[in-house]
Amino acid sequence: MGPLKGYGLLPPHLAGIEFVYALLVIAFCLIIYFKTKELYELTNHKGIQYFRNAFLFFALAYATRFLTMFFRVSMENLRGTRTLFQFGFLFFTYASSMALLYLLYSMLWRKSTTKFPVEYLLHGMGLLVPLIIFFVKGKFIFLITQIFILVFAILILVTFMNKKKGKLYSTYLFLFIFWIVNVLAMSLPRFMLSIKILIYLSSVGIFFIILHKVLEKTK
């Protein structure tokens, strides 16, 4: 099921790379989440709330991705492993979709005129992705849904980008793109390890840039 299918049994050095990568991204995301807590409590700024939620879900997505891989590797022959793996992957798709949707809405919330609770709408859209994957069971359905969100995000970012927030929006755009590239990297064969490492380093760099900007703002 989905791009995580190709993990199989990983050699120790590959599992180590995945662990370090996941640990760095999770740490960066959680620091961003907790560092912006006081700022949100002081200002009650909705944009900060959605921004924080995005990185909480990024952390959950990466944690679920690694744990799913770990259980797949360590309990390959145990009964129920396949079911556990599938539920893990479905939660990963939900968390990753929510991260992208929250990050996108953190830039759009001022433009919203709906009186319907947006949080429910976002979670509904986030749950729709794993439901589609569960019932359709297409190999590339997850990738297609993520690319759809990416294309939508690019259109929104280009529409609302201005000189004042141009650099920030550009960083978000790179984050969206590298998230999709990460999804693709999950299915890369082992002999393309150098390309995967390059993708991982670039992704860590993007998260670090955002963390650096957050730390500057919260001083």
N, C-alpha and C positions, 0 to 999 in steps of 0.2 A: 504494500500500500504506500503510494506516494514516494517522494524523493528520499526518505529515510530508509527505504527498502534495501538499498545497496550496502548498508553498513556491514552486515554479516559479522564475522569474527575479526576484530582488528588486532594487528600486532601491537605489542606494548608501546613502541615508539609513536605509532599513530594515535593510539588511545591517549598517550601523554600530551600530544599536540592538541587534541580535541579538548582535553581537560584544562590545559593552561589557557587556551583560547576562550572557552566558556567561562572560566573563573575570572579572567580579566574583564570580559564584557559584563558579566553579572555584577562584579564589584563596581565598575564604572556606573552602571545603571542605578544601582542601589545608592551610591554616593550622591548621584544627581537627585534621586527621589527624596532622600532624607535632607540633603542640603537645602532644598527648596521648600521644605516643610514650614520653617519659621517665616519665610518670605510670604508664603501663601496665607498663613494664619494672620500675619500683620496686615495684608492688603485685601484678602478675600478675592483675589483676582482670578476670574474664571479661566483665563488663558493659562495661568500657572498651574491651576488644578488639572486641566486636561494634559498639559505638558508633563506634569509629575506622573499622572496615570499612564502615559505612554511608556515612560521608562520603567515603571513597575512591571508592565506587561512585557516589555522587552526582556527584563530580567527573568520573568516567569517562563517566557518562550525559550530562552537559552538554557535555563535550568532544566526544563522539561526535555529539550532536545538532547542534552547530555545524559540525563538520567535514563531516558528511553534507550539511548545507545548503550549505556552501561548495563542495564538489565538485559538487553538483547544479547550482549556479549557474554555476560557472566552467568545467565540462566537459560542459555540457548536450548537446552534439552529438557527443561522442566515443563510440566503440564501447565497450560494457561499462559505461557510466555507470549504466544502470538496475540492473545486477547489483550494482555497487558500492554504490549507494544502498540497495538492498534488504538487503544484508548489514549495512550500517551501521545501518539501522533495526532489524534483528533484534538486533544487539548493544546498541543503545540500549534496547530493551525488556528485555533480560537485565539490563543494568547498573541500570536504574531499578527493576526488580523486586527485585534484590538489595539495593539501597539501602534500600528500604522494609522488606524482610524482616529485614535486619540491624538496622535501627533498632528495629523492633518487638521482635525477640528480645533486644536489649540491655536491655529492660525486663522480659523474661519468663524469662530464663535461670535465675533462682533457683527458678522454679516447675516447671522441666523435670525429669522423672524418667527420661527415656529414656536407655538406655545406648548407643543408636545414635549415631555421630558426627554431631552437629547440623550441622556445617559442610557435610557431604555432603548432608544433607537440605535445607538452605537452597539450596544450589547446584542441587540437583535440581528444587526448586520454581521457582527462577529460570530454569532452562533450559526448563522446561515451557511458560512463557509464549511465548517466541519460536517454539517448536515448534508450539504450537497455532496461532499466527498464520501460520506458514509453510504448514501443511497446510490450515487452514480458509480462510485468505485473506479473512476477513470484514472489512468496512470498519471496524467498531467493536469488533472482538475485543480489540485492545490496550486500548482505553478500558474495556471491560467487565472485563478482568482486573485493571486498576489500581483500578477502583472496588470490585471484590470485596476486594482487599487493604485498601483504605481502610475499607470497612465492617467488616471483621474487626478492623482496628486500632482503630477507634472503640469496638467492643464490648469489646476487651481493655483499652483505656485507661480506659473508664468503670468497668469491673469492678475494676481494681486502683488507680485513682486515690485518693489520700488527701491529707490536709492537708499532710503533710510534702513530698510530691512533686507537689502539685497544679499549681503554676505551671510546673514542668518538663514534666509530662505535657501541660498545655495548650499549651505551645510546640510540642511534638512533634505534637500533634493539628493545630495550624494548619499545620505543615510538611507533614503528610500531605495536608491539604485543598488547600493551595496547589500541591502537586505535581500533583494531579489537575486543578486549574484551569489550570495551565501546559500540561498535555496538551491541554485544550480550546482554550487560546489559540493553539496551533499552527495550528488550522484556521480561526481568525477571518479574515475578509476584510480587505483592506488598509484599507478605509475605517473600520474599527473599531480603528485604530491607537491611539487614546487609551485605549481599554479595555485593550488588550494592554500598553501602557506601565504602566498602573495595576497590572495583575496582576504585571508584572515588578518594579515597585518594591516591592510588598507582599512578594513572594517574597524579594527581596534583603534586605528588612527582617527577615524571619524568620530567614534564615541569619545575618545580622549579630547578632541577639539571641543566638542559640546560640553564635556565635563569642565574643561578649562574656562570656557565662557561662563558657565554657571558659577564656578568658584570666584571668578572676577566680579560677577554681579552680586554675589551674596557676601562679599567681604564687608 
